């Protein structure tokens, strides 16, 4: 009943009773697993060596891939303003789809008293909960977790002016990713990724002395800009070895209409028009900070492997969204191309087969109900995302029949059966990509008469998903030709 007392005034008596019953049931003898959640920021799915990117060095994530199950098509639904991480993290914590998460984000002062968040559900069932790193949702983190270490409330390290509008080949580049005097990730004297790993190791030592299972939420800020790492990591990526993305463009033709104009913060990091040199430098720094992040993750993995709790611990690695870093003439994540909405997703633990790939489309936020099920915590109906365990057990082969995507009221997408329909309401523009044959989304098929029926089917599926996701944008008014062809 201690747990119920902790939550008094926060949730309904029924919720308290249910969670107390769960905790009591497990107290009768069933051992619950520990959960370690490793969360990156701005990390695209194509940034893990073992998953196909020969340019990047990620030995510790590769170790997770070998030890566990990789979900190769994990998506974020998008965002309701430029800070995509806010939407992604609000969805993660509340379990609600993007526009419902937006409503929660806007009304959190009222709703937070009546909603149990993912960590609170773990805590209420008897888990010791720990958090370090990026938070970036308007909720009181210190009351949500038992222990909070280096809490980073903002979306990113403090802006460093020299990191914008660069590099220009006709001007000296005053930015040095390893220059600790510039602040950013170096504020406080130690790189923030290393600090988060330090905190995690301290938590693990404490957890060994406690009888309760633990839930460890490690939210790295990396590889979000400013992309800073020690010089030795930059040196691992000679500029002459960096390749341009296949979809490189000097400028995206509809950048303004989709909300990716030069004044958009992420897009302002590199000069307009994009140059091959600028994109290669940004990718060099992106790879370097990811390799540095990977080293910190390795420290956590080593500690867990040496722990007496290793055999009863699940590890999950994912990111809140991806990043363009030069694809399609874009630098940021405010778009619905796969490089920006797909993320790595790796699960390691007793129920996840080693060195296995599952290609079924999922949402990254499925991690929350998955861990609740592993912990024996009831997953309530208000959580819209779904546990991955039926996929893992082979009880289903399709997790979601279609993947929804949105960015403000400027972009919409639906991905189904290997095709993506992408809509720009303010143009208006229709794009269609065959992701199986064209994973870089280079060849728009929307003008092909043979694709007319497919476009109509995808449009119907997208509009059917709108009520479910809380989307009120009238796509039929924006795209009347698609409405007619869907009849």
C-alpha positions in Angstrom: 0.0 0.0 0.0 3.0 2.3 0.1 2.7 2.7 -3.7 -0.9 3.6 -3.5 -0.1 6.2 -0.9 2.6 7.7 -3.2 0.0 8.2 -5.9 -2.8 9.6 -3.8 -4.3 12.7 -5.4 -2.7 11.9 -8.8 -4.8 9.1 -10.2 -8.2 7.6 -9.8 -8.8 5.1 -6.9 -9.4 2.4 -9.5 -6.0 2.9 -11.0 -4.4 2.8 -7.6 -6.3 -0.5 -6.8 -5.3 -2.1 -10.1 -1.6 -1.3 -9.8 -1.6 -2.3 -6.1 -3.1 -5.7 -7.1 -0.4 -6.1 -9.7 2.4 -5.3 -7.2 0.8 -7.7 -4.7 0.6 -10.5 -7.2 4.3 -10.2 -8.1 5.2 -10.0 -4.4 3.9 -13.6 -4.1 7.0 -14.8 -5.8 7.2 -14.1 -9.6 10.5 -12.4 -10.4 10.1 -9.3 -12.5 12.8 -8.2 -15.0 14.8 -5.0 -14.9 14.3 -2.5 -17.8 17.0 -0.3 -19.3 15.8 2.2 -21.8 18.6 3.9 -23.9 17.2 6.9 -25.8 19.0 8.9 -28.5 18.0 12.2 -30.0 18.0 12.9 -33.7 19.4 9.5 -34.7 18.3 8.2 -38.1 17.7 4.5 -38.6 20.6 4.4 -41.1 23.2 5.2 -38.5 24.2 1.8 -37.2 27.0 -0.1 -38.8 25.6 -3.6 -38.3 22.4 -2.5 -40.0 24.0 -1.6 -43.3 25.9 1.7 -42.9 29.5 0.8 -43.6 30.6 4.4 -43.2 29.8 4.6 -39.5 31.5 3.0 -36.5 29.0 1.7 -33.8 30.6 -1.4 -32.2 28.4 -1.3 -29.1 25.1 -0.9 -30.9 26.4 -3.6 -33.2 26.8 -5.7 -30.1 23.2 -5.1 -29.2 22.1 -6.1 -32.7 24.0 -9.4 -32.4 22.6 -10.1 -28.9 19.0 -9.1 -29.6 16.2 -8.4 -32.0 16.2 -5.4 -34.3 12.9 -3.9 -35.5 14.0 -2.6 -38.9 11.0 -0.4 -39.6 10.4 1.7 -36.5 8.6 5.0 -37.0 7.8 8.2 -35.2 4.4 9.7 -36.2 5.8 13.2 -36.6 5.3 16.5 -34.8 2.9 19.3 -34.0 5.5 22.0 -34.0 9.2 22.3 -35.0 10.5 20.5 -31.9 9.7 17.0 -33.1 11.2 15.6 -29.9 8.5 17.1 -27.8 5.8 15.3 -29.7 7.8 12.0 -29.8 8.4 12.1 -26.1 4.9 13.1 -25.2 3.6 10.2 -27.2 6.1 7.9 -25.5 5.2 9.0 -22.0 1.4 9.1 -22.4 0.9 6.4 -24.9 -1.2 8.6 -27.1 -1.1 9.2 -30.8 0.4 12.4 -32.1 -2.6 14.8 -32.1 -3.9 13.4 -28.8 -0.4 13.9 -27.4 -0.6 17.5 -28.7 -3.8 18.0 -26.7 -2.2 16.5 -23.6 0.9 18.8 -24.1 -1.3 21.8 -24.3 -3.4 20.9 -21.3 -0.9 19.2 -19.1 -1.6 21.3 -16.0 -5.1 19.9 -16.0 -4.6 16.4 -17.4 -1.4 15.4 -15.6 -3.3 15.0 -12.3 -5.4 12.3 -14.0 -2.9 10.5 -16.2 -0.3 7.9 -15.2 2.8 8.3 -17.4 4.9 5.3 -18.4 7.5 5.7 -15.6 4.7 6.2 -13.0 3.1 3.0 -14.0 6.4 1.2 -13.5 6.9 3.0 -10.1 3.4 2.2 -9.0 3.9 -1.5 -9.5 7.0 -1.6 -7.4 9.9 -0.6 -9.7 12.7 1.7 -8.5 12.8 4.3 -11.3 15.8 6.3 -12.4 16.2 9.0 -15.0 19.1 11.0 -16.5 19.4 13.3 -19.4 17.0 15.0 -21.8 13.4 15.4 -20.7 11.8 18.2 -22.9 8.2 17.7 -21.9 6.3 20.2 -19.7 5.9 17.7 -16.8 7.5 17.6 -13.3 10.2 15.0 -13.9 11.4 14.8 -10.3 7.9 13.7 -9.1 7.7 11.2 -12.0 10.8 9.2 -11.2 12.2 8.1 -7.8 15.7 9.4 -8.7 16.7 12.0 -11.2 20.3 12.9 -11.9 21.5 15.3 -14.5 18.1 16.5 -15.8 18.3 18.4 -19.1 15.0 20.3 -19.4 15.6 21.9 -22.8 15.6 20.3 -26.2 19.3 20.7 -26.8 22.5 22.0 -25.3 22.6 25.8 -25.3 22.8 27.3 -28.8 26.3 28.0 -30.0 26.2 30.7 -32.6 29.3 29.5 -34.4 27.5 26.2 -35.2 25.0 27.8 -37.7 25.2 28.7 -41.4 28.4 26.7 -41.9 30.7 25.7 -43.3 31.1 28.2 -46.1 34.0 27.5 -48.5 34.6 31.2 -49.0 34.9 31.9 -45.2 37.0 30.5 -42.3 35.1 28.0 -40.3 35.4 29.1 -36.6 33.5 26.0 -35.4 35.4 23.2 -33.9 33.4 20.3 -32.6 36.1 19.5 -30.0 36.5 23.0 -28.7 35.3 22.8 -25.1 35.4 26.6 -24.7 32.4 26.9 -27.0 30.1 25.3 -24.4 27.2 23.3 -25.7 27.8 19.6 -24.8 30.9 20.7 -22.9 29.1 22.9 -20.4 29.9 21.6 -16.9 33.3 20.4 -18.0 32.4 16.8 -19.2 30.6 15.8 -22.4 26.9 15.3 -21.7 26.9 11.8 -23.2 29.6 10.8 -20.8 27.7 12.4 -17.9 24.6 10.4 -18.7 26.6 7.2 -18.8 28.3 8.1 -15.5 24.8 8.5 -14.0 23.6 5.2 -15.3 26.6 3.4 -13.9 26.0 5.0 -10.5 22.3 4.0 -10.7 23.3 0.4 -11.5 25.6 0.2 -8.4 22.8 1.5 -6.2 20.2 -0.9 -7.8 22.3 -3.9 -6.9 21.7 -3.2 -3.3 18.0 -2.9 -3.5 15.4 -5.7 -3.5 13.1 -4.1 -6.1 13.5 -4.4 -9.9 14.6 -1.2 -11.6 13.5 0.9 -14.6 16.4 3.0 -15.9 15.6 5.8 -18.4 18.8 7.1 -20.0 17.9 9.9 -22.4 21.1 11.1 -24.3 21.0 14.4 -26.0 23.3 13.1 -28.7 23.5 13.2 -31.7 21.4 16.4 -31.6 23.3 19.5 -32.7 25.6 21.2 -31.8 27.3 18.0 -32.9 30.3 18.0 -30.6 32.7 15.3 -29.7 36.4 14.9 -28.9 38.8 15.4 -31.8 39.8 11.8 -31.8 36.3 10.9 -32.9 36.2 13.5 -35.7 39.6 12.1 -36.9 38.0 8.7 -37.4 36.0 10.2 -40.3 38.3 11.8 -42.8 36.3 14.2 -44.9 37.5 12.6 -48.2 35.8 9.3 -47.0 32.4 10.8 -46.4 29.8 10.1 -49.1 27.0 12.3 -50.2 23.5 11.0 -49.6 22.0 9.5 -52.8 19.2 12.1 -52.4 21.5 15.1 -52.1 20.0 18.3 -53.5 21.2 21.9 -53.2 17.6 22.9 -52.2 14.3 21.1 -51.7 11.8 22.6 -54.1 8.9 22.8 -51.6 11.0 23.7 -48.6 8.9 26.8 -47.7 5.5 25.1 -48.2 6.5 22.2 -45.9 8.0 24.4 -43.2 11.7 23.8 -43.9 12.7 27.3 -45.0 16.1 28.9 -44.2 14.8 30.5 -41.0 13.8 27.1 -39.6 16.3 26.5 -36.8 17.5 23.1 -37.9 17.7 24.1 -41.5 19.8 27.2 -40.6 22.7 25.0 -39.5 24.0 24.7 -43.1 24.1 27.3 -45.8 21.6 27.7 -48.6 21.9 26.4 -51.2 23.5 23.3 -49.8 27.0 22.5 -51.0 28.6 19.1 -51.2 31.3 20.3 -48.9 28.9 21.6 -46.2 26.9 18.3 -46.2 30.0 16.2 -45.9 31.2 18.2 -42.9 27.9 18.0 -41.2 27.8 14.2 -41.8 31.3 13.9 -40.5 30.4 15.6 -37.3 27.1 13.6 -37.1 29.0 10.3 -37.4 31.6 11.4 -34.9 29.1 12.3 -32.1 27.2 9.0 -32.8 30.4 7.0 -32.4 31.1 8.9 -29.2 27.6 8.1 -28.0 28.1 4.5 -28.9 31.2 4.4 -26.6 29.1 5.6 -23.7 26.4 3.0 -24.4 29.2 0.4 -24.4 30.1 1.5 -20.8 26.5 0.8 -19.8 26.4 -2.5 -21.6 29.6 -3.6 -19.9 28.3 -2.7 -16.5 25.0 -4.6 -17.0 26.9 -7.7 -18.4 29.0 -7.8 -15.2 26.0 -7.3 -13.0 24.3 -10.3 -11.2 21.1 -9.0 -12.7 22.3 -9.4 -16.3 20.2 -12.5 -17.1 17.1 -10.8 -15.9 17.5 -7.4 -17.6 16.0 -6.1 -20.8 17.6 -3.4 -22.8 15.9 -1.2 -25.4 17.7 1.3 -27.7 15.9 3.7 -30.0 15.7 7.4 -30.8 12.9 10.0 -30.7 13.1 10.6 -34.5 15.7 10.6 -37.3 17.4 13.4 -39.2 18.1 14.5 -42.8 21.7 15.7 -42.6 21.8 16.5 -46.3 19.2 14.2 -47.7 16.8 15.9 -50.1 18.4 19.3 -49.6 17.3 19.2 -45.9 19.3 19.2 -42.7 16.6 18.8 -39.9 13.8 16.4 -39.0 10.8 18.5 -39.9 9.9 16.3 -42.8 8.3 12.9 -43.4 11.0 11.2 -45.5 12.2 7.9 -43.9 15.5 9.4 -42.9 13.7 11.6 -40.5 10.8 9.5 -39.3 12.5 6.1 -39.1 14.7 5.2 -36.2 16.9 2.3 -35.0 15.1 0.0 -32.6 16.9 -2.8 -30.8 15.6 -5.0 -28.0 17.8 -7.3 -25.9 16.6 -9.7 -23.3 15.3 -13.2 -22.5 12.3 -13.0 -24.8 14.2 -11.5 -27.8 16.1 -13.8 -30.1 19.7 -13.0 -30.8 20.7 -11.6 -34.1 17.2 -11.5 -35.4 15.4 -8.9 -37.7 11.7 -8.2 -37.7 10.6 -6.1 -40.7 7.0 -5.4 -39.6 6.3 -1.7 -39.2 6.1 -0.5 -35.7 6.1 2.8 -33.8 9.0 3.5 -31.5 6.5 4.4 -28.7 5.5 0.7 -28.7 8.5 0.3 -26.3 6.3 1.5 -23.4 3.5 -1.0 -23.5 6.1 -3.7 -24.3 7.9 -3.0 -21.1 4.7 -2.8 -19.2 3.7 -6.2 -20.4 7.2 -7.6 -19.5 6.8 -6.2 -16.0 3.3 -7.6 -15.6 1.8 -4.1 -15.4 -1.7 -3.7 -16.9 -1.8 -1.8 -20.2 -4.9 0.4 -20.0 -7.0 1.2 -23.1 -5.9 4.8 -23.2 -2.5 3.7 -24.3 -2.9 3.6 -28.1 0.5 2.1 -28.9 0.9 -1.7 -28.8 3.2 -4.2 -27.1 5.7 -5.9 -29.5 5.5 -9.2 -27.7 2.9 -10.7 -30.1 5.3 -10.0 -32.9 8.2 -11.5 -31.0 6.2 -14.6 -30.1 5.1 -15.1 -33.8 1.4 -14.6 -32.9 1.2 -11.8 -35.5 3.1 -10.9 -38.6 1.6 -7.4 -39.1 1.7 -5.0 -36.2 0.1 -2.0 -37.9 -1.3 -2.3 -41.3 -0.4 1.3 -42.2 1.9 3.9 -40.7 0.6 7.5 -40.2 2.8 10.6 -40.5 2.2 14.3 -39.9 4.1 17.5 -39.5 1.9 20.4 -38.3 -0.7 21.0 -41.0 2.0 21.2 -43.7 2.7 17.5 -44.4 0.9 14.2 -44.2 1.9 10.7 -45.1 0.8 7.1 -45.0 3.0 4.1 -45.6 1.5 0.7 -46.4 2.6 -2.4 -48.4 5.9 -0.9 -49.3 4.6 2.4 -50.7 4.5 5.9 -49.2 1.9 8.5 -50.1 3.2 12.0 -49.1 1.0 15.0 -49.2 1.9 18.7 -49.0 -1.4 20.5 -48.4 -0.1 24.1 -48.9 1.2 23.4 -52.4 -0.8 21.2 -52.9 1.5 18.4 -54.0 1.1 14.6 -54.1 4.2 12.3 -54.0 4.3 8.5 -54.2 7.4 6.4 -53.5 8.0 2.6 -53.8 10.1 2.2 -50.7 11.0 -1.4 -51.6 12.6 -0.5 -54.9 13.5 3.1 -54.0 14.4 3.3 -50.3 16.1 6.7 -50.7 12.8 8.2 -52.0 14.2 9.5 -55.2 11.6 8.7 -57.8 8.1 10.2 -57.5 5.5 7.9 -59.1 2.5 10.1 -58.5 2.1 11.0 -62.2 2.2 7.4 -63.4 -1.3 6.5 -64.5 -0.7 2.9 -63.4 -0.5 4.2 -59.8 -3.9 6.0 -59.8 -5.7 3.2 -57.9 -2.9 2.8 -55.4 -2.9 6.5 -54.6 -6.6 6.3 -54.1 -6.3 3.4 -51.7 -3.6 5.0 -49.8 -5.5 8.3 -49.5 -8.5 6.4 -48.2 -6.3 4.7 -45.6 -4.8 8.0 -44.6 -8.1 9.7 -44.1 -9.4 6.7 -42.1 -6.4 7.1 -39.8 -7.1 10.7 -39.1 -9.9 10.3 -36.5 -7.8 7.6 -34.7 -4.8 9.9 -34.5 -6.9 13.0 -33.6 -6.1 14.7 -36.9 -8.7 17.3 -37.9 -7.0 18.6 -41.1 -9.5 18.5 -44.0 -7.5 16.6 -46.6 -10.5 16.1 -48.8 -10.7 19.9 -49.3 -7.0 20.2 -50.0 -7.0 17.3 -52.4 -10.4 17.0 -54.1 -8.9 15.1 -57.0 -7.9 12.3 -54.6 -11.3 12.3 -53.0 -13.0 11.8 -56.3 -10.6 9.0 -57.3 -11.2 7.3 -54.0 -14.9 7.0 -54.6 
